[in-house]
Amino acid sequence: MIVRDAQDCEDLLQLTIERALARAGEREAGTQLDLWMFRVMKNLWIDEIRKRRRWGRLVEPLPDDMEVGDRGEGAGDLLDNVELAKVRALVEDLPEEQRMAVKLVLLGGYSYAEAAAVLEIPEGTLTSRLARGRTALLQHYNGKGTRH
């Protein structure tokens, strides 16, 4: 959910488990394990993105498994992939705090309370970030905004 690439996903999972095991004693009593682990994962991924941006290595490979036949076979799938790529790019262009709110609530299915706990922010702040993120996505998707 947080990462786009399968290899990044595996690496992030391994780092998260390592970090969680190393810092198991830092988990506050009563904190849900899944929310605590997701917070660890989120922080690790934010660090990784910052590192990649510093080095200019943030590149998403284009899917090369999609072929369109002479009679248009696969064209519908290709168009769906193009739309999906457009939405993914728009989500990635959101400011970090809005992007995380959108990914957790809209894409990840977390409740507002769970997402707020993961991001370590008040629920009202999450709601505000989510609303701004939705508005920005709709404006950009409908062609009323400009992409950075």
N, CA, C and O atoms as a GROMACS GRO file, in nm:
protein
  592
    1MET      N    1   0.081  -0.119   0.000
    1MET     CA    2   0.000   0.000   0.000
    1MET      C    3   0.086   0.126   0.000
    1MET      O    4   0.056   0.221  -0.072
    2ILE      N    5   0.190   0.128   0.078
    2ILE     CA    6   0.275   0.246   0.084
    2ILE      C    7   0.368   0.251  -0.036
    2ILE      O    8   0.392   0.359  -0.091
    3VAL      N    9   0.420   0.137  -0.077
    3VAL     CA   10   0.519   0.133  -0.184
    3VAL      C   11   0.457   0.083  -0.314
    3VAL      O   12   0.354   0.016  -0.314
    4ARG      N   13   0.522   0.118  -0.425
    4ARG     CA   14   0.471   0.080  -0.556
    4ARG      C   15   0.541  -0.040  -0.615
    4ARG      O   16   0.485  -0.109  -0.700
    5ASP      N   17   0.659  -0.067  -0.572
    5ASP     CA   18   0.743  -0.170  -0.631
    5ASP      C   19   0.750  -0.291  -0.539
    5ASP      O   20   0.765  -0.276  -0.417
    6ALA      N   21   0.740  -0.411  -0.595
    6ALA     CA   22   0.740  -0.534  -0.516
    6ALA      C   23   0.872  -0.550  -0.438
    6ALA      O   24   0.870  -0.592  -0.322
    7GLN      N   25   0.983  -0.516  -0.500
    7GLN     CA   26   1.112  -0.529  -0.431
    7GLN      C   27   1.121  -0.431  -0.314
    7GLN      O   28   1.170  -0.466  -0.207
    8ASP      N   29   1.074  -0.307  -0.335
    8ASP     CA   30   1.070  -0.210  -0.226
    8ASP      C   31   0.981  -0.260  -0.113
    8ASP      O   32   1.012  -0.241   0.004
    9CYS      N   33   0.871  -0.324  -0.149
    9CYS     CA   34   0.778  -0.377  -0.051
    9CYS      C   35   0.846  -0.483   0.036
    9CYS      O   36   0.834  -0.480   0.158
   10GLU      N   37   0.918  -0.574  -0.027
   10GLU     CA   38   0.988  -0.679   0.047
   10GLU      C   39   1.096  -0.619   0.137
   10GLU      O   40   1.111  -0.660   0.252
   11ASP      N   41   1.170  -0.523   0.083
   11ASP     CA   42   1.276  -0.459   0.162
   11ASP      C   43   1.217  -0.384   0.282
   11ASP      O   44   1.270  -0.392   0.393
   12LEU      N   45   1.107  -0.311   0.258
   12LEU     CA   46   1.045  -0.236   0.366
   12LEU      C   47   0.990  -0.330   0.473
   12LEU      O   48   1.001  -0.301   0.592
   13LEU      N   49   0.931  -0.439   0.433
   13LEU     CA   50   0.880  -0.536   0.529
   13LEU      C   51   0.992  -0.591   0.616
   13LEU      O   52   0.979  -0.600   0.738
   14GLN      N   53   1.102  -0.627   0.552
   14GLN     CA   54   1.216  -0.680   0.629
   14GLN      C   55   1.270  -0.575   0.726
   14GLN      O   56   1.297  -0.606   0.842
   15LEU      N   57   1.288  -0.451   0.679
   15LEU     CA   58   1.338  -0.346   0.767
   15LEU      C   59   1.242  -0.320   0.883
   15LEU      O   60   1.284  -0.296   0.996
   16THR      N   61   1.112  -0.325   0.854
   16THR     CA   62   1.012  -0.302   0.957
   16THR      C   63   1.020  -0.409   1.065
   16THR      O   64   1.016  -0.378   1.184
   17ILE      N   65   1.031  -0.533   1.024
   17ILE     CA   66   1.040  -0.642   1.121
   17ILE      C   67   1.168  -0.629   1.204
   17ILE      O   68   1.166  -0.646   1.326
   18GLU      N   69   1.279  -0.598   1.138
   18GLU     CA   70   1.405  -0.581   1.210
   18GLU      C   71   1.395  -0.469   1.312
   18GLU      O   72   1.436  -0.485   1.427
   19ARG      N   73   1.341  -0.355   1.269
   19ARG     CA   74   1.329  -0.239   1.358
   19ARG      C   75   1.234  -0.269   1.473
   19ARG      O   76   1.262  -0.233   1.588
   20ALA      N   77   1.122  -0.336   1.444
   20ALA     CA   78   1.025  -0.367   1.548
   20ALA      C   79   1.084  -0.462   1.652
   20ALA      O   80   1.063  -0.445   1.772
   21LEU      N   81   1.159  -0.562   1.606
   21LEU     CA   82   1.222  -0.654   1.700
   21LEU      C   83   1.327  -0.584   1.786
   21LEU      O   84   1.339  -0.609   1.906
   22ALA      N   85   1.402  -0.496   1.723
   22ALA     CA   86   1.507  -0.423   1.795
   22ALA      C   87   1.449  -0.326   1.897
   22ALA      O   88   1.511  -0.298   2.000
   23ARG      N   89   1.330  -0.274   1.868
   23ARG     CA   90   1.270  -0.172   1.956
   23ARG      C   91   1.141  -0.219   2.021
   23ARG      O   92   1.055  -0.138   2.056
   24ALA      N   93   1.126  -0.348   2.036
   24ALA     CA   94   1.003  -0.402   2.095
   24ALA      C   95   0.976  -0.345   2.233
   24ALA      O   96   0.860  -0.328   2.272
   25GLY      N   97   1.078  -0.317   2.307
   25GLY     CA   98   1.061  -0.262   2.441
   25GLY      C   99   1.012  -0.119   2.443
   25GLY      O  100   0.968  -0.070   2.547
   26GLU      N  101   1.017  -0.051   2.330
   26GLU     CA  102   0.972   0.089   2.323
   26GLU      C  103   0.822   0.100   2.298
   26GLU      O  104   0.765   0.209   2.310
   27ARG      N  105   0.757  -0.010   2.265
   27ARG     CA  106   0.613  -0.007   2.239
   27ARG      C  107   0.539   0.017   2.370
   27ARG      O  108   0.559  -0.053   2.469
   28GLU      N  109   0.451   0.119   2.366
   28GLU     CA  110   0.375   0.153   2.485
   28GLU      C  111   0.269   0.047   2.512
   28GLU      O  112   0.209  -0.007   2.419
   29ALA      N  113   0.247   0.019   2.639
   29ALA     CA  114   0.146  -0.078   2.677
   29ALA      C  115   0.010  -0.030   2.630
   29ALA      O  116  -0.025   0.087   2.644
   30GLY      N  117  -0.067  -0.123   2.574
   30GLY     CA  118  -0.201  -0.089   2.526
   30GLY      C  119  -0.205  -0.046   2.381
   30GLY      O  120  -0.314  -0.034   2.324
   31THR      N  121  -0.090  -0.022   2.320
   31THR     CA  122  -0.086   0.016   2.178
   31THR      C  123  -0.110  -0.108   2.093
   31THR      O  124  -0.047  -0.212   2.114
   32GLN      N  125  -0.201  -0.096   1.998
   32GLN     CA  126  -0.226  -0.209   1.909
   32GLN      C  127  -0.101  -0.240   1.830
   32GLN      O  128  -0.036  -0.151   1.776
   33LEU      N  129  -0.067  -0.368   1.822
   33LEU     CA  130   0.055  -0.409   1.755
   33LEU      C  131   0.054  -0.369   1.607
   33LEU      O  132   0.155  -0.320   1.557
   34ASP      N  133  -0.059  -0.389   1.537
   34ASP     CA  134  -0.061  -0.356   1.395
   34ASP      C  135  -0.043  -0.207   1.370
   34ASP      O  136   0.024  -0.168   1.274
   35LEU      N  137  -0.102  -0.123   1.454
   35LEU     CA  138  -0.085   0.022   1.437
   35LEU      C  139   0.058   0.065   1.468
   35LEU      O  140   0.115   0.150   1.400
   36TRP      N  141   0.117   0.005   1.572
   36TRP     CA  142   0.254   0.037   1.607
   36TRP      C  143   0.349  -0.004   1.494
   36TRP      O  144   0.439   0.071   1.455
   37MET      N  145   0.327  -0.125   1.441
   37MET     CA  146   0.412  -0.174   1.331
   37MET      C  147   0.396  -0.084   1.207
   37MET      O  148   0.494  -0.055   1.139
   38PHE      N  149   0.272  -0.041   1.179
   38PHE     CA  150   0.253   0.044   1.063
   38PHE      C  151   0.323   0.179   1.082
   38PHE      O  152   0.376   0.235   0.987
   39ARG      N  153   0.322   0.230   1.205
   39ARG     CA  154   0.393   0.355   1.234
   39ARG      C  155   0.542   0.338   1.208
   39ARG      O  156   0.607   0.425   1.150
   40VAL      N  157   0.597   0.225   1.252
   40VAL     CA  158   0.739   0.195   1.228
   40VAL      C  159   0.764   0.191   1.077
   40VAL      O  160   0.860   0.251   1.028
   41MET      N  161   0.677   0.121   1.004
   41MET     CA  162   0.691   0.110   0.859
   41MET      C  163   0.682   0.246   0.791
   41MET      O  164   0.762   0.278   0.703
   42LYS      N  165   0.585   0.326   0.831
   42LYS     CA  166   0.567   0.459   0.773
   42LYS      C  167   0.693   0.543   0.791
   42LYS      O  168   0.740   0.606   0.696
   43ASN      N  169   0.748   0.543   0.911
   43ASN     CA  170   0.868   0.623   0.937
   43ASN      C  171   0.988   0.574   0.857
   43ASN      O  172   1.066   0.655   0.807
   44LEU      N  173   1.002   0.444   0.845
   44LEU     CA  174   1.111   0.390   0.764
   44LEU      C  175   1.096   0.430   0.617
   44LEU      O  176   1.194   0.466   0.552
   45TRP      N  177   0.972   0.424   0.566
   45TRP     CA  178   0.949   0.457   0.425
   45TRP      C  179   0.971   0.606   0.400
   45TRP      O  180   1.026   0.643   0.296
   46ILE      N  181   0.930   0.691   0.492
   46ILE     CA  182   0.954   0.835   0.478
   46ILE      C  183   1.104   0.861   0.472
   46ILE      O  184   1.149   0.941   0.390
   47ASP      N  185   1.180   0.796   0.557
   47ASP     CA  186   1.326   0.810   0.554
   47ASP      C  187   1.382   0.766   0.419
   47ASP      O  188   1.470   0.832   0.364
   48GLU      N  189   1.330   0.654   0.365
   48GLU     CA  190   1.378   0.603   0.237
   48GLU      C  191   1.346   0.700   0.123
   48GLU      O  192   1.431   0.725   0.037
   49ILE      N  193   1.226   0.755   0.123
   49ILE     CA  194   1.187   0.850   0.018
   49ILE      C  195   1.275   0.974   0.024
   49ILE      O  196   1.320   1.023  -0.080
   50ARG      N  197   1.299   1.023   0.142
   50ARG     CA  198   1.387   1.140   0.157
   50ARG      C  199   1.526   1.109   0.104
   50ARG      O  200   1.588   1.192   0.037
   51LYS      N  201   1.576   0.990   0.136
   51LYS     CA  202   1.709   0.951   0.088
   51LYS      C  203   1.711   0.943  -0.065
   51LYS      O  204   1.805   0.991  -0.128
   52ARG      N  205   1.607   0.884  -0.124
   52ARG     CA  206   1.600   0.872  -0.269
   52ARG      C  207   1.590   1.008  -0.337
   52ARG      O  208   1.652   1.031  -0.441
   53ARG      N  209   1.512   1.096  -0.278
   53ARG     CA  210   1.500   1.230  -0.337
   53ARG      C  211   1.632   1.303  -0.333
   53ARG      O  212   1.669   1.373  -0.427
   54ARG      N  213   1.703   1.286  -0.222
   54ARG     CA  214   1.834   1.350  -0.213
   54ARG      C  215   1.926   1.303  -0.325
   54ARG      O  216   2.004   1.382  -0.380
   55TRP      N  217   1.918   1.179  -0.358
   55TRP     CA  218   2.007   1.122  -0.459
   55TRP      C  219   1.944   1.120  -0.597
   55TRP      O  220   2.006   1.074  -0.693
   56GLY      N  221   1.821   1.170  -0.608
   56GLY     CA  222   1.757   1.176  -0.739
   56GLY      C  223   1.729   1.040  -0.801
   56GLY      O  224   1.736   1.024  -0.922
   57ARG      N  225   1.697   0.941  -0.715
   57ARG     CA  226   1.677   0.806  -0.765
   57ARG      C  227   1.531   0.761  -0.764
   57ARG      O  228   1.505   0.642  -0.780
   58LEU      N  229   1.437   0.851  -0.746
   58LEU     CA  230   1.297   0.812  -0.734
   58LEU      C  231   1.237   0.795  -0.873
   58LEU      O  232   1.189   0.891  -0.934
   59VAL      N  233   1.241   0.671  -0.922
   59VAL     CA  234   1.193   0.640  -1.057
   59VAL      C  235   1.100   0.520  -1.048
   59VAL      O  236   1.132   0.419  -0.985
   60GLU      N  237   0.984   0.531  -1.112
   60GLU     CA  238   0.892   0.418  -1.116
   60GLU      C  239   0.901   0.353  -1.253
   60GLU      O  240   0.878   0.419  -1.354
   61PRO      N  241   0.935   0.224  -1.259
   61PRO     CA  242   0.946   0.159  -1.389
   61PRO      C  243   0.809   0.149  -1.457
   61PRO      O  244   0.707   0.128  -1.391
   62LEU      N  245   0.810   0.164  -1.587
   62LEU     CA  246   0.687   0.150  -1.664
   62LEU      C  247   0.653   0.002  -1.682
   62LEU      O  248   0.744  -0.079  -1.700
   63PRO      N  249   0.525  -0.034  -1.678
   63PRO     CA  250   0.490  -0.174  -1.699
   63PRO      C  251   0.520  -0.216  -1.842
   63PRO      O  252   0.478  -0.149  -1.936
   64ASP      N  253   0.592  -0.327  -1.858
   64ASP     CA  254   0.627  -0.371  -1.993
   64ASP      C  255   0.556  -0.501  -2.030
   64ASP      O  256   0.586  -0.562  -2.132
   65ASP      N  257   0.462  -0.544  -1.944
   65ASP     CA  258   0.392  -0.668  -1.971
   65ASP      C  259   0.261  -0.647  -2.048
   65ASP      O  260   0.186  -0.742  -2.067
   66MET      N  261   0.234  -0.526  -2.090
   66MET     CA  262   0.108  -0.496  -2.159
   66MET      C  263   0.135  -0.483  -2.309
   66MET      O  264   0.213  -0.397  -2.352
   67GLU      N  265   0.071  -0.567  -2.387
   67GLU     CA  266   0.085  -0.563  -2.532
   67GLU      C  267  -0.053  -0.542  -2.594
   67GLU      O  268  -0.153  -0.595  -2.544
   68VAL      N  269  -0.057  -0.467  -2.702
   68VAL     CA  270  -0.181  -0.444  -2.775
   68VAL      C  271  -0.168  -0.512  -2.910
   68VAL      O  272  -0.075  -0.483  -2.986
   69GLY      N  273  -0.263  -0.602  -2.942
   69GLY     CA  274  -0.259  -0.674  -3.068
   69GLY      C  275  -0.306  -0.588  -3.185
   69GLY      O  276  -0.352  -0.475  -3.166
   70ASP      N  277  -0.294  -0.642  -3.306
   70ASP     CA  278  -0.334  -0.570  -3.427
   70ASP      C  279  -0.483  -0.537  -3.428
   70ASP      O  280  -0.523  -0.438  -3.489
   71ARG      N  281  -0.563  -0.616  -3.363
   71ARG     CA  282  -0.708  -0.595  -3.363
   71ARG      C  283  -0.754  -0.519  -3.238
   71ARG      O  284  -0.874  -0.511  -3.211
   72GLY      N  285  -0.661  -0.465  -3.163
   72GLY     CA  286  -0.697  -0.388  -3.045
   72GLY      C  287  -0.710  -0.468  -2.918
   72GLY      O  288  -0.751  -0.414  -2.816
   73GLU      N  289  -0.675  -0.598  -2.922
   73GLU     CA  290  -0.683  -0.677  -2.800
   73GLU      C  291  -0.591  -0.613  -2.696
   73GLU      O  292  -0.478  -0.574  -2.725
   74GLY      N  293  -0.642  -0.605  -2.578
   74GLY     CA  294  -0.563  -0.548  -2.470
   74GLY      C  295  -0.574  -0.397  -2.461
   74GLY      O  296  -0.521  -0.338  -2.367
   75ALA      N  297  -0.640  -0.332  -2.556
   75ALA     CA  298  -0.648  -0.186  -2.555
   75ALA      C  299  -0.726  -0.137  -2.433
   75ALA      O  300  -0.690  -0.036  -2.373
   76GLY      N  301  -0.833  -0.208  -2.397
   76GLY     CA  302  -0.910  -0.169  -2.280
   76GLY      C  303  -0.827  -0.178  -2.154
   76GLY      O  304  -0.831  -0.089  -2.069
   77ASP      N  305  -0.751  -0.288  -2.142
   77ASP     CA  306  -0.663  -0.303  -2.026
   77ASP      C  307  -0.556  -0.194  -2.025
   77ASP      O  308  -0.522  -0.140  -1.920
   78LEU      N  309  -0.506  -0.161  -2.142
   78LEU     CA  310  -0.404  -0.057  -2.153
   78LEU      C  311  -0.461   0.077  -2.109
   78LEU      O  312  -0.395   0.151  -2.036
   79LEU      N  313  -0.583   0.108  -2.153
   79LEU     CA  314  -0.645   0.234  -2.113
   79LEU      C  315  -0.669   0.237  -1.962
   79LEU      O  316  -0.649   0.339  -1.898
   80ASP      N  317  -0.714   0.124  -1.907
   80ASP     CA  318  -0.732   0.117  -1.762
   80ASP      C  319  -0.600   0.140  -1.689
   80ASP      O  320  -0.596   0.211  -1.589
   81ASN      N  321  -0.493   0.081  -1.740
   81ASN     CA  322  -0.361   0.100  -1.679
   81ASN      C  323  -0.315   0.244  -1.690
   81ASN      O  324  -0.252   0.296  -1.598
   82VAL      N  325  -0.345   0.308  -1.802
   82VAL     CA  326  -0.308   0.449  -1.820
   82VAL      C  327  -0.381   0.535  -1.717
   82VAL      O  328  -0.321   0.622  -1.654
   83GLU      N  329  -0.512   0.511  -1.700
   83GLU     CA  330  -0.590   0.586  -1.601
   83GLU      C  331  -0.538   0.560  -1.461
   83GLU      O  332  -0.523   0.652  -1.381
   84LEU      N  333  -0.510   0.434  -1.432
   84LEU     CA  334  -0.458   0.400  -1.300
   84LEU      C  335  -0.323   0.467  -1.276
   84LEU      O  336  -0.298   0.518  -1.167
   85ALA      N  337  -0.237   0.468  -1.376
   85ALA     CA  338  -0.107   0.534  -1.364
   85ALA      C  339  -0.125   0.684  -1.341
   85ALA      O  340  -0.050   0.745  -1.265
   86LYS      N  341  -0.223   0.741  -1.407
   86LYS     CA  342  -0.251   0.885  -1.390
   86LYS      C  343  -0.293   0.914  -1.247
   86LYS      O  344  -0.245   1.009  -1.185
   87VAL      N  345  -0.382   0.832  -1.194
   87VAL     CA  346  -0.428   0.852  -1.056
   87VAL      C  347  -0.312   0.830  -0.959
   87VAL      O  348  -0.296   0.906  -0.864
   88ARG      N  349  -0.232   0.726  -0.981
   88ARG     CA  350  -0.118   0.700  -0.894
   88ARG      C  351  -0.022   0.819  -0.895
   88ARG      O  352   0.028   0.861  -0.790
   89ALA      N  353   0.004   0.873  -1.012
   89ALA     CA  354   0.094   0.989  -1.023
   89ALA      C  355   0.036   1.109  -0.949
   89ALA      O  356   0.110   1.183  -0.883
   90LEU      N  357  -0.095   1.129  -0.960
   90LEU     CA  358  -0.158   1.240  -0.889
   90LEU      C  359  -0.147   1.222  -0.738
   90LEU      O  360  -0.122   1.318  -0.665
   91VAL      N  361  -0.168   1.099  -0.692
   91VAL     CA  362  -0.155   1.072  -0.548
   91VAL      C  363  -0.011   1.099  -0.504
   91VAL      O  364   0.012   1.159  -0.398
   92GLU      N  365   0.085   1.055  -0.582
   92GLU     CA  366   0.226   1.074  -0.546
   92GLU      C  367   0.266   1.221  -0.548
   92GLU      O  368   0.361   1.260  -0.480
   93ASP      N  369   0.195   1.304  -0.625
   93ASP     CA  370   0.226   1.447  -0.631
   93ASP      C  371   0.169   1.525  -0.513
   93ASP      O  372   0.206   1.641  -0.492
   94LEU      N  373   0.080   1.464  -0.436
   94LEU     CA  374   0.024   1.532  -0.320
   94LEU      C  375   0.134   1.559  -0.218
   94LEU      O  376   0.232   1.484  -0.211
   95PRO      N  377   0.118   1.664  -0.138
   95PRO     CA  378   0.213   1.683  -0.028
   95PRO      C  379   0.212   1.559   0.062
   95PRO      O  380   0.111   1.490   0.073
   96GLU      N  381   0.324   1.531   0.124
   96GLU     CA  382   0.343   1.407   0.199
   96GLU      C  383   0.232   1.380   0.299
   96GLU      O  384   0.184   1.267   0.308
   97GLU      N  385   0.191   1.481   0.376
   97GLU     CA  386   0.089   1.458   0.478
   97GLU      C  387  -0.047   1.422   0.416
   97GLU      O  388  -0.120   1.340   0.471
   98GLN      N  389  -0.081   1.484   0.303
   98GLN     CA  390  -0.206   1.450   0.234
   98GLN      C  391  -0.196   1.312   0.170
   98GLN      O  392  -0.292   1.235   0.174
   99ARG      N  393  -0.081   1.282   0.110
   99ARG     CA  394  -0.062   1.154   0.043
   99ARG      C  395  -0.078   1.037   0.141
   99ARG      O  396  -0.142   0.937   0.110
  100MET      N  397  -0.019   1.051   0.260
  100MET     CA  398  -0.030   0.944   0.359
  100MET      C  399  -0.174   0.928   0.406
  100MET      O  400  -0.220   0.816   0.425
  101ALA      N  401  -0.245   1.038   0.425
  101ALA     CA  402  -0.386   1.030   0.467
  101ALA      C  403  -0.469   0.961   0.360
  101ALA      O  404  -0.551   0.875   0.392
  102VAL      N  405  -0.449   0.997   0.234
  102VAL     CA  406  -0.524   0.936   0.124
  102VAL      C  407  -0.492   0.788   0.114
  102VAL      O  408  -0.582   0.706   0.098
  103LYS      N  409  -0.365   0.753   0.123
  103LYS     CA  410  -0.328   0.612   0.110
  103LYS      C  411  -0.382   0.528   0.224
  103LYS      O  412  -0.428   0.415   0.202
  104LEU      N  413  -0.378   0.580   0.344
  104LEU     CA  414  -0.426   0.501   0.457
  104LEU      C  415  -0.578   0.484   0.456
  104LEU      O  416  -0.627   0.373   0.472
  105VAL      N  417  -0.651   0.594   0.437
  105VAL     CA  418  -0.797   0.589   0.448
  105VAL      C  419  -0.862   0.543   0.319
  105VAL      O  420  -0.942   0.449   0.320
  106LEU      N  421  -0.830   0.609   0.208
  106LEU     CA  422  -0.898   0.578   0.083
  106LEU      C  423  -0.847   0.451   0.018
  106LEU      O  424  -0.927   0.373  -0.035
  107LEU      N  425  -0.719   0.428   0.020
  107LEU     CA  426  -0.662   0.311  -0.047
  107LEU      C  427  -0.641   0.194   0.048
  107LEU      O  428  -0.652   0.078   0.008
  108GLY      N  429  -0.611   0.223   0.174
  108GLY     CA  430  -0.580   0.117   0.269
  108GLY      C  431  -0.697   0.069   0.351
  108GLY      O  432  -0.691  -0.036   0.414
  109GLY      N  433  -0.805   0.146   0.351
  109GLY     CA  434  -0.924   0.104   0.423
  109GLY      C  435  -0.917   0.123   0.574
  109GLY      O  436  -1.001   0.068   0.646
  110TYR      N  437  -0.820   0.199   0.622
  110TYR     CA  438  -0.812   0.225   0.766
  110TYR      C  439  -0.922   0.323   0.806
  110TYR      O  440  -0.962   0.408   0.727
  111SER      N  441  -0.969   0.311   0.928
  111SER     CA  442  -1.065   0.408   0.981
  111SER      C  443  -0.990   0.538   1.009
  111SER      O  444  -0.867   0.540   1.013
  112TYR      N  445  -1.064   0.645   1.026
  112TYR     CA  446  -1.001   0.773   1.058
  112TYR      C  447  -0.919   0.762   1.186
  112TYR      O  448  -0.807   0.812   1.194
  113ALA      N  449  -0.976   0.696   1.287
  113ALA     CA  450  -0.906   0.682   1.415
  113ALA      C  451  -0.777   0.601   1.399
  113ALA      O  452  -0.674   0.637   1.455
  114GLU      N  453  -0.783   0.493   1.323
  114GLU     CA  454  -0.664   0.410   1.302
  114GLU      C  455  -0.558   0.487   1.224
  114GLU      O  456  -0.440   0.484   1.259
  115ALA      N  457  -0.598   0.556   1.118
  115ALA     CA  458  -0.503   0.632   1.038
  115ALA      C  459  -0.440   0.744   1.120
  115ALA      O  460  -0.320   0.770   1.110
  116ALA      N  461  -0.520   0.811   1.200
  116ALA     CA  462  -0.467   0.918   1.286
  116ALA      C  463  -0.366   0.861   1.385
  116ALA      O  464  -0.263   0.924   1.412
  117ALA      N  465  -0.393   0.743   1.438
  117ALA     CA  466  -0.300   0.679   1.532
  117ALA      C  467  -0.170   0.643   1.461
  117ALA      O  468  -0.062   0.662   1.517
  118VAL      N  469  -0.179   0.591   1.340
  118VAL     CA  470  -0.060   0.555   1.264
  118VAL      C  471   0.026   0.678   1.237
  118VAL      O  472   0.148   0.674   1.251
  119LEU      N  473  -0.038   0.787   1.198
  119LEU     CA  474   0.034   0.910   1.163
  119LEU      C  475   0.069   0.994   1.286
  119LEU      O  476   0.141   1.093   1.277
  120GLU      N  477   0.017   0.951   1.402
  120GLU     CA  478   0.043   1.021   1.528
  120GLU      C  479  -0.003   1.166   1.522
  120GLU      O  480   0.070   1.257   1.561
  121ILE      N  481  -0.127   1.185   1.474
  121ILE     CA  482  -0.188   1.317   1.465
  121ILE      C  483  -0.331   1.309   1.516
  121ILE      O  484  -0.388   1.200   1.522
  122PRO      N  485  -0.390   1.423   1.554
  122PRO     CA  486  -0.532   1.420   1.594
  122PRO      C  487  -0.621   1.381   1.477
  122PRO      O  488  -0.587   1.406   1.361
  123GLU      N  489  -0.735   1.321   1.507
  123GLU     CA  490  -0.828   1.277   1.405
  123GLU      C  491  -0.877   1.395   1.319
  123GLU      O  492  -0.896   1.379   1.199
  124GLY      N  493  -0.896   1.510   1.380
  124GLY     CA  494  -0.939   1.629   1.306
  124GLY      C  495  -0.836   1.673   1.204
  124GLY      O  496  -0.871   1.716   1.094
  125THR      N  497  -0.708   1.662   1.239
  125THR     CA  498  -0.600   1.695   1.145
  125THR      C  499  -0.601   1.598   1.028
  125THR      O  500  -0.584   1.639   0.913
  126LEU      N  501  -0.622   1.471   1.057
  126LEU     CA  502  -0.630   1.371   0.951
  126LEU      C  503  -0.746   1.404   0.857
  126LEU      O  504  -0.729   1.400   0.735
  127THR      N  505  -0.861   1.435   0.913
  127THR     CA  506  -0.979   1.466   0.832
  127THR      C  507  -0.951   1.586   0.742
  127THR      O  508  -0.990   1.586   0.625
  128SER      N  509  -0.886   1.686   0.794
  128SER     CA  510  -0.852   1.805   0.716
  128SER      C  511  -0.756   1.771   0.602
  128SER      O  512  -0.776   1.814   0.488
  129ARG      N  513  -0.653   1.694   0.632
  129ARG     CA  514  -0.556   1.654   0.529
  129ARG      C  515  -0.622   1.568   0.421
  129ARG      O  516  -0.593   1.583   0.302
  130LEU      N  517  -0.710   1.480   0.463
  130LEU     CA  518  -0.781   1.394   0.370
  130LEU      C  519  -0.871   1.477   0.278
  130LEU      O  520  -0.877   1.453   0.157
  131ALA      N  521  -0.941   1.574   0.334
  131ALA     CA  522  -1.029   1.659   0.255
  131ALA      C  523  -0.948   1.740   0.153
  131ALA      O  524  -0.988   1.752   0.037
  132ARG      N  525  -0.835   1.795   0.196
  132ARG     CA  526  -0.749   1.871   0.102
  132ARG      C  527  -0.693   1.779  -0.006
  132ARG      O  528  -0.683   1.818  -0.122
  133GLY      N  529  -0.656   1.658   0.033
  133GLY     CA  530  -0.604   1.562  -0.065
  133GLY      C  531  -0.708   1.522  -0.167
  133GLY      O  532  -0.679   1.516  -0.286
  134ARG      N  533  -0.830   1.495  -0.122
  134ARG     CA  534  -0.939   1.460  -0.214
  134ARG      C  535  -0.967   1.573  -0.311
  134ARG      O  536  -0.982   1.551  -0.431
  135THR      N  537  -0.974   1.695  -0.258
  135THR     CA  538  -1.001   1.812  -0.343
  135THR      C  539  -0.892   1.828  -0.448
  135THR      O  540  -0.921   1.852  -0.565
  136ALA      N  541  -0.768   1.816  -0.406
  136ALA     CA  542  -0.656   1.831  -0.501
  136ALA      C  543  -0.661   1.722  -0.608
  136ALA      O  544  -0.640   1.750  -0.727
  137LEU      N  545  -0.688   1.599  -0.568
  137LEU     CA  546  -0.697   1.489  -0.664
  137LEU      C  547  -0.807   1.514  -0.766
  137LEU      O  548  -0.786   1.497  -0.886
  138LEU      N  549  -0.924   1.553  -0.718
  138LEU     CA  550  -1.036   1.579  -0.810
  138LEU      C  551  -1.004   1.694  -0.905
  138LEU      O  552  -1.034   1.686  -1.024
  139GLN      N  553  -0.945   1.800  -0.854
  139GLN     CA  554  -0.911   1.914  -0.939
  139GLN      C  555  -0.810   1.874  -1.046
  139GLN      O  556  -0.827   1.908  -1.163
  140HIS      N  557  -0.707   1.804  -1.007
  140HIS     CA  558  -0.604   1.763  -1.103
  140HIS      C  559  -0.658   1.660  -1.201
  140HIS      O  560  -0.630   1.667  -1.321
  141TYR      N  561  -0.735   1.565  -1.150
  141TYR     CA  562  -0.787   1.459  -1.238
  141TYR      C  563  -0.883   1.515  -1.341
  141TYR      O  564  -0.886   1.469  -1.455
  142ASN      N  565  -0.962   1.614  -1.302
  142ASN     CA  566  -1.057   1.675  -1.395
  142ASN      C  567  -0.995   1.785  -1.479
  142ASN      O  568  -1.065   1.852  -1.555
  143GLY      N  569  -0.864   1.805  -1.467
  143GLY     CA  570  -0.794   1.901  -1.552
  143GLY      C  571  -0.803   2.045  -1.505
  143GLY      O  572  -0.772   2.136  -1.581
  144LYS      N  573  -0.844   2.067  -1.382
  144LYS     CA  574  -0.858   2.203  -1.332
  144LYS      C  575  -0.735   2.250  -1.256
  144LYS      O  576  -0.724   2.366  -1.219
  145GLY      N  577  -0.644   2.159  -1.234
  145GLY     CA  578  -0.523   2.195  -1.161
  145GLY      C  579  -0.402   2.173  -1.248
  145GLY      O  580  -0.412   2.120  -1.359
  146THR      N  581  -0.287   2.215  -1.199
  146THR     CA  582  -0.162   2.193  -1.273
  146THR      C  583  -0.076   2.098  -1.193
  146THR      O  584  -0.070   2.109  -1.071
  147ARG      N  585  -0.010   2.009  -1.259
  147ARG     CA  586   0.080   1.915  -1.192
  147ARG      C  587   0.214   1.979  -1.176
  147ARG      O  588   0.258   2.058  -1.260
  148HIS      N  589   0.281   1.945  -1.067
  148HIS     CA  590   0.415   1.998  -1.039
  148HIS      C  591   0.518   1.926  -1.116
  148HIS      O  592   0.637   1.957  -1.105
   0.00000   0.00000   0.00000
